[in-house]
């Protein structure tokens, strides 16, 4: 269409009534649904072309280049999955239509409330910029990279890399198995309390390089972390305010049903929790080896998980206690994700479609 004809069409739109506008919106949406990505196409020639050329000279990623990447298809699949599960993020209606693209993301319009949304509306990553680098951020999570390496990979500032990491992992803290089954192993471990990143208001003198606890096990210096796993690999974990039965009940809820065989080391708190939950308890003799008459009952799997968790966390040179639950969810997701280094599931997980949602 010629620019003069298009200008006349825009002028005529102002005279349409509400019903006519809805028909026009519907026809535009249906027409645009089959269009290829045209973020770089101009409606009116003018200064915008020169601005785009200057942006390319500065090395900025254009929308057209982003549309050619694999992220565009990933975002559409995420939108389809989220909408099929929860409907419109504002009203929950299941009827929506494609509504073009904006800022590198496909948009949709709800037929019921007439609001538009994208695949990440209402998620912790909503509003994050530089979407052409989200695949690199997802790869950094797969590799378990430090902030410096993640910032270098994504070509962003380290403070931005920190913010991205926690925004991408925020939804995973709620992504846990609904219940464990079969033989369940549970045991606690302890991680040194850390005020990393805090510059004032410390409850003790600052330490260099993290330091070490004065003694092993439960103490004022150590934070208890509980982990429960079944033989399929499904994992529940939590940072406990204190090591007692009430805290364990709050952490596990009803996710460990009475039908399971509950294996533990016989600690006071965990045994009290198991009795309250009416679980079938199998207390293992120290250091947790199976009894000769019941070799299938042991806590070797959960203890091995503790070892992998602490070895993996060593690369971060200490994790602030206030962020410890985020790193637990990161490790839990790494274990639950399918083998491989595909970044797509991590972007979906940031949108609330983690491995336990499937």
N, C-alpha and C positions, 0 to 999 in steps of 0.2 A: 504494500500500500504506500502511495506517495505521502510524504510528510504533510502536504496541505490537506489531503483527504483524511489523514489520521487526526489532524487538529480539528477538522469539522466533526469527526465522530466523537471526540472528547467533549465538544461543545453540546452535542445532541444528548449526551448522557445525563446532563443536568436536568433535562425535562422528563426523564423516565420516572414512573411511580415505583413504589416498593416492590410490587409483584414483578414488574418488568425488569427491575435491577437484578432480582434473584434469578430470573431466567438467563440474563446476560452472564451473571457470575457462573452459573452452572455450565453454560456453553463454553465459556473461556476455560474453565477448569478441565472439562472433558477434552478440549482441543490441546491444552497444554500438557496433559498427562502423557500424550504420545510424542511430544517434542523432544529432540535431543537437547543436551545442555547448551544454552545459548547465552550464558552470562556475559560473554565478550561482545555480543552483537548490539549495535547501537540503533535506537529508534530514530533519533535525530543526529545527523553528523554535527560535530562541533568540537569544543575544547576538550570533551571527555576523551577523545582519541589521543590527544597529546598527553593528557594526564596519565592514561594507561601506559603509553610508551615510556614516560618518565619513570613510572613505577617499576616497569620491567628493567630499565637501566639500573635502578637502585637494587635490583635483586629480589624484589618483593614477589611472592607467589600470587599469580593472578587467579581469578575464579575459574577461568577456562582451564588452566593447568590443573587446578584442583579437581575439576569435574572429570578430567582424564585419568585420575588416579583411582585405585581400587577402593578408596574410602567412600566414594559416592554410593557404590553398590552396597557397601556394609551399612551405611546409614539408612538406606531404604529397607534393608532386611530388618534392622532394629526397629524402625517405625512400624513395619508390618507386624512384627512379633509383639511389640508393646501394645499396639492398638487391638490386636486380637485377644490379648489377655485382659486389659483394663479399660479399653475404649478411650474416649476423649479424656485427656488429663484434667479437664475442667468440669464436665458434666457426666462423664462415663458412658455417653452414647456410643454405639458401635458403628454408626453410619458416618463416614467421612469421605471426602473427595480430595484428590491431589490439587494443590493450590500453588504450583510453581516452586521456586526456590528463593532462598534469602540467606546471604552470608555463608554460602557453601553448603547449606542444608536444605533438603526437600521440605516443603511445607504442605500441610493438609488443613482442610476446613471442615469443621463439624457441621453436619446438616441440621442438628437440633439447636445448638446454642450459637451457631454461626461464628464461633471463635476459631482462629487459626493456631496451629501448633506445629512443632518440628519433632524429630525423634527423641530429643532430650529435654523437652519441656517438662518442668517439675522434677528434674533429677539434679543431683549435686553438680554435674558438669554443665548445666544450662548456663549459657552466657560466656563460657570460656572462648577466647579468641584463638586465632592461628590453627584452625581445624585441619589445615594441610599437614600439620606436624603431630596430630593425634596418633597416627600409626607409629611414629617414632616413640612417642610416650608409652604406648602399649608395649612396644618391643623392649623398652627399658624396664618395664614391670616384669615381663617374661624373664629377662636376664637377671633381675634383681640388682640393678646397677645403683651405684651411689648417686647422690645428688649432682656431684660434679660431672660424672660421666653422662647422666641423663640430660643435664643442661647442655653439654657439648653435643650429644646426639641430636637433641631437638633444636639446637641453636637458640636457646633462650637463657635468660639470667637465672643463676642458681636459686634466687628467691622465688622466681616464677616456677622453677622445677619443683620446689618444695610444695608450693600451693597446688600445682597440677597433681602431684603424687597423692596428696591427701584428698583432693576433690575426686580423683579417679577411684580411690579406695573407699570413699565414704559409704557407698551403697553396699559394699561387700561386708561391712560389719554386721549387717542384718541378714546376710545370705548364709544361713546355716541349715543343716538337714532338719527336717520336721521331726524325725525320730530315728533312733538307732535300733538295731535289731540283732538277733542272734547272740553271739558272745561279745560282750562289751568290756573293754579294758579302760580303767580310769586311774589316773595317778596325778599327783601334784608335782610341780617343779618350782624353782625359785629364781627370780631375776633381780639383780641389784637395782635398788631404787635409783632413779636418775632425774636430775633437774636440768638436763641438757637444754640449752637455749635460753634459760632464765638468767637474768643478770642481777636480780635483786630479790629480796624476800626469801632467801634460802633458810631452811631450818637447821643447817649445819654448815661448816666451812666448805668452800668449793674444793673439788678434787680435780686433779689433772689426769687425763686419759682414762677416766671412768673409775679407776681404783678397783679394789677388791673388798669383799665382805670380810669382817673380822672372824666370822665362823660360818660353817655350812648350815643349811636348813633354815627354818623359820627364825627370823629375828627382826628387829626394827629396821635393819638395813635392806631387807629382802622383801620383794613383792611376790605373793603366791599366785601361781597360774595353774589352773586346772585344765586337764585335757582328757577327753573320753573319745575312744574310737571303737568302731566295730570292725569285724573282719573284712568287710567290703571296702574299708578305707574312709567311710563317712566319719567326720570329725566335728566334735563340739569342743570349744575352748572358751575360757573367760578369765579376765583379771579379777581376782577376788579382793574385796576390801579387807577381809580377814579370813583365816582358815577355820571355818566352822560349818556346821550342818546347815544353818540358815542361809549362809552365802552360797553354798552348793545348791540348795534348793532353788534359789533365785537364778543361778547361772544355768541350771539344767531344765528347770521347770518340769514338764511332763514328757520331755523328749526321750527319756529312758523308761520304757514301759516295764511292768512287772514280769512280762514273759521272757525278758532277756536273762542271760547268765552274766552276772556282774562280777568282774574280777578286779580285785584291789589288793593293796599291800597291808590292809588291816589298820590303817591310821584311824585315830579317834574320830576326826571330823567326817571322813569319807564313809566310815562304817556307820556312824549315826545317820548320815544322809540316806544310805542304802536301806537301813531299817525303817526309817520314816516313809520311804517310797515303796516299801514292801517288795524289794528286789531279792532275787535269789543270789545270795552272796557266796563268792568263792574267795577266801582269804589265802593269799599266796605267802609262803614263808620267805623271809629275807634271803637273798635280794630279789625275790619275785620269781624264782624258778618254779616250774610246774611240779606238782606232786607226781610221783611215779605212777600212782593209780589213776590220775586224771591229767595226762600230758596235754590235753587240748585247752586246759585252763591256765593261762599265764598272762603276764603284762609286758611281755617283751616288745610287742608292737608299739604300745604307747610310749615305752621308754626309748625305743628307737626314734620315734617321732620327736621326743624331747631333744635327743642328740642332734637330729637334722635341723630342728628349729634354732637351737643355740649356735650351731656351726654356721648356719645361713645368716643369722643376725650379727655375727662377728664382723662382717664386712662394713657395717654401719658405725662401728666404733662407739657403741652405746646408743640406746633408744630412750628418749624421754618417757618417763612413766605415764605421762598424760597421753602419749601417742602409742602406748604399748598395745592396746586393743586393735589399733589400725594395722600394726605389723603382724599381729596374730592372724587377722583376717587375710592379709596378703599371703602369708605362708599357707594358710588353710586352702586358699583358692589355688595356689600353685600345685598343691597336692591333688586337688579335685579336678583341675583342668585336664583335658585329654593331652596325651603326650604330643610334643611338637612345639613349635615356636610361632604359631599363627597368632597375630595380634588381634584379629577380629573378635574372638571371644572376650577379650579384656575390655574392648570398647563397649560391647554389649553388657558386660558385667557392670561397667560404670553407669549404665542406664537402668540398672536394677534387674538385669537378666543374667545373674550369676549362675554358676554350675548347679547349685542346689535348687534353683528355680525350675530347672528342666527335669 
